[in-house]
Amino acid sequence: MTPQPAFEHRWLWLTLGWALVLGVIYLSLTPAPIEVPVAEGDKLGHLLAYGALMIWFSNVYEKRIPRVVLAIGFMATGIALEFVQRWTGFRTFDVMDMAANASGVLAGWALAPPRLPNLLRRIETLFHHWKRN
């Protein structure tokens, strides 16, 4: 398999990715979390948030070792945030939220390239095509 060329806009993809991480942290600690109007909707929110983080960063980091580090880091973040929620006095600690976070990370890994296309590479390709025309 030939190595992929470096991203031209890697700084942008990383900046947006870290903004997503900050958004997840904020939403985890705000006194007014997003309500998902289905049974156990908060678990669905956890799954989607951590899945999105893993997919995003797996599009940026295509090699296995960085992905393993990211997956461990995201799972650790999800666990740590549950403990911080307990300390806030207005949020609750929930082991099932930790499980939903970890499940999201694993689902994100499963849906990441090469199983699905690298969306950031596609965006850059479209941008180059648009720029040439």
BELPERA-V424490 format. One record per backbone hydrogen bond with DSSP energy under -1.0 kcal/mol. NH is the residue of the N-H (numbers start at 1). CO is the residue of the C=O. E is the energy in kcal/mol with one decimal. If there is no record, write none. Layout:
NH;CO;E
NH;CO;E
//
This chain:
13;9;-2.1
14;10;-2.8
15;11;-2.2
16;12;-2.7
17;13;-2.1
18;14;-2.8
19;15;-1.8
20;16;-1.9
21;17;-2.0
22;18;-2.5
23;19;-2.3
24;20;-2.4
25;21;-2.4
26;22;-2.8
27;23;-2.8
28;24;-1.7
29;25;-1.2
30;26;-1.8
38;36;-2.5
41;38;-2.0
44;40;-1.4
45;41;-2.3
46;42;-2.2
47;43;-2.7
48;44;-2.7
49;45;-2.6
50;46;-2.5
51;47;-2.0
52;48;-2.5
53;49;-2.0
54;50;-2.1
55;51;-2.7
56;52;-2.7
57;53;-2.5
58;54;-1.9
59;55;-1.4
60;56;-1.1
61;57;-3.3
67;63;-1.4
68;64;-2.4
69;65;-2.4
70;66;-2.5
71;67;-2.9
72;68;-2.6
73;69;-2.6
74;70;-3.1
75;71;-2.4
76;72;-2.7
77;73;-2.3
78;74;-2.3
79;75;-2.0
80;76;-2.9
81;77;-2.8
82;78;-1.1
83;79;-1.5
84;80;-2.3
85;81;-2.5
86;82;-1.6
87;83;-1.4
88;84;-1.0
98;94;-1.3
99;95;-2.0
100;96;-2.2
101;97;-2.6
102;98;-2.5
103;99;-2.5
104;100;-2.2
105;101;-2.2
106;102;-2.4
107;103;-2.7
108;104;-2.8
109;105;-2.3
110;106;-2.4
111;107;-1.8
112;109;-1.1
115;112;-1.5
122;118;-1.9
123;119;-2.3
124;120;-2.3
125;121;-2.5
126;122;-2.7
127;123;-2.5
128;124;-2.4
129;125;-2.4
130;126;-2.7
131;127;-2.7
132;128;-1.9
133;129;-1.2
//
